[in-house]
Amino acid sequence: MSSEVRESEAWTVGRLLNWTRDFLRDKRIEQPQLCAQLLLAHALGCERLELYVRFEAVPDRVQLDAFRELVREAGLGRPIAHLIGRKEFFSLDFRITPEVLVPRPETETLVETALEIVRASGRPLVSILELCTGSGCVACAVASQLPEVRLVATDVSPEAVEVARGNIARHGFGDRIELRQGDLYEALEADSARFGVILANPPYVKTSDLSGMSADVARHEPTRALDGGSDGLEVVRRIVGGAADRLDVGGWLAVEIGYDQAATARELCSAAGLSNVRLVKDGLGHERVIAGQRS
Ligand SMILES: C[S@@+](CC[C@H](N)C(=O)[O-])C[C@H]1O[C@@H](n2cnc3c(N)ncnc32)[C@H](O)[C@@H]1O
């Protein structure tokens, strides 16, 4: 830590938090205070909120060394979720590795859309297909709120499927969420099942935009989770195009999209014969989810 600070002062939890918050802010890391708390709680092996009752405590040398290394890596742009191996999403805790996308707050809009569709349908026993599950966060969040639904969750990445498997087991949804590995609907293979709802947060960044993304995203998150091809919509196009063959009559598709993709996504849904197409805004006011119904 900084030599500007008098060495006679002990490195208490409170002082470490303040120093680290300022350091991360200078490095332009988003939410520096929260990040400082998450890193220190991880180094001390406690929950974030416990830090408040330990403000005057002085961590031991091993803990300080571990914390210093975490802060150094965070300053270089490594995602906090990778450093501590976890991320909260929809008030659930998920294990995260570099093989999966770190769950984003805007993806909670996809979960909320799914909950609204199921509740409005009056069919609590509906079966749901989630494509592109990654860490399994969307499937688990939906399962946590709708105790009667059953889900099939798929991903093309075998590594992601293993991370999702761990998260599903950890939250006790192993008997309600079935995992399959494969390319979009092909993961269902000969299975002719249809679903009441299909959900997806697919890769939707234009290939040419990937290099312009912030250092921690572009360098540390899997390209396969982000790269949506030349117009960003290559995977979205395939998901929308194949939905009618996998939806029950009256079933709904809901897909997360980029903030500037609403108009094209709407055209894709119309071309695929979906009706009642609507857009749902995220917390920042961006049209983030497109939903359409099979007539
Ligand atoms: C944007 S991430 C979403 C992960 C997670 N659902 C979330 O919201 O945090 C996209 C995921 O889609 C998967 N994926 C990419 N192309 C795919 C394809 N053709 N078929 C199935 N999954 C695919 C990636 O491996 C990645 O896990």
The ligand as an SDF file (V2000), in Angstrom:
LIG
                    3D

 27 29  0  0  0  0  0  0  0  0999 V2000
  -23.8360  -13.7150  -23.3560 C   0  0  0  0  0  0  0  0  0  0  0  0
  -23.4160  -15.3040  -22.6870 S   0  0  0  0  0  0  0  0  0  0  0  0
  -24.8060  -15.5340  -21.6070 C   0  0  0  0  0  0  0  0  0  0  0  0
  -24.5240  -16.3940  -20.4200 C   0  0  0  0  0  0  0  0  0  0  0  0
  -25.6180  -16.3780  -19.3460 C   0  0  0  0  0  0  0  0  0  0  0  0
  -26.8840  -16.8530  -19.8730 N   0  0  0  0  0  0  0  0  0  0  0  0
  -25.7810  -14.9920  -18.7780 C   0  0  0  0  0  0  0  0  0  0  0  0
  -26.7990  -14.3530  -19.0780 O   0  0  0  0  0  0  0  0  0  0  0  0
  -24.9030  -14.5310  -18.0300 O   0  0  0  0  0  0  0  0  0  0  0  0
  -23.7320  -16.2910  -24.0810 C   0  0  0  0  0  0  0  0  0  0  0  0
  -23.5310  -17.7990  -23.9300 C   0  0  0  0  0  0  0  0  0  0  0  0
  -23.9080  -18.3860  -25.1670 O   0  0  0  0  0  0  0  0  0  0  0  0
  -23.0730  -19.4680  -25.4610 C   0  0  0  0  0  0  0  0  0  0  0  0
  -23.1400  -19.6760  -26.9250 N   0  0  0  0  0  0  0  0  0  0  0  0
  -22.5470  -18.9790  -27.9020 C   0  0  0  0  0  0  0  0  0  0  0  0
  -22.8740  -19.4700  -29.1080 N   0  0  0  0  0  0  0  0  0  0  0  0
  -23.7190  -20.5170  -28.8880 C   0  0  0  0  0  0  0  0  0  0  0  0
  -24.4040  -21.4340  -29.7340 C   0  0  0  0  0  0  0  0  0  0  0  0
  -24.2860  -21.3740  -31.0590 N   0  0  0  0  0  0  0  0  0  0  0  0
  -25.1830  -22.3860  -29.1480 N   0  0  0  0  0  0  0  0  0  0  0  0
  -25.3050  -22.4400  -27.8030 C   0  0  0  0  0  0  0  0  0  0  0  0
  -24.6740  -21.6080  -26.9480 N   0  0  0  0  0  0  0  0  0  0  0  0
  -23.9040  -20.6440  -27.4870 C   0  0  0  0  0  0  0  0  0  0  0  0
  -21.7050  -19.0490  -24.9430 C   0  0  0  0  0  0  0  0  0  0  0  0
  -20.9000  -20.1790  -24.6820 O   0  0  0  0  0  0  0  0  0  0  0  0
  -22.1090  -18.2590  -23.6830 C   0  0  0  0  0  0  0  0  0  0  0  0
  -22.0890  -19.1090  -22.5510 O   0  0  0  0  0  0  0  0  0  0  0  0
  1  2  1  0
  2  3  1  0
  2 10  1  0
  3  4  1  0
  4  5  1  0
  5  6  1  0
  5  7  1  0
  7  8  2  0
  7  9  1  0
 10 11  1  0
 11 12  1  0
 11 26  1  0
 12 13  1  0
 13 14  1  0
 13 24  1  0
 14 15  1  0
 14 23  1  0
 15 16  2  0
 16 17  1  0
 17 18  1  0
 17 23  2  0
 18 19  1  0
 18 20  2  0
 20 21  1  0
 21 22  2  0
 22 23  1  0
 24 25  1  0
 24 26  1  0
 26 27  1  0
M  CHG  2   2   1   9  -1
M  END
$$$$
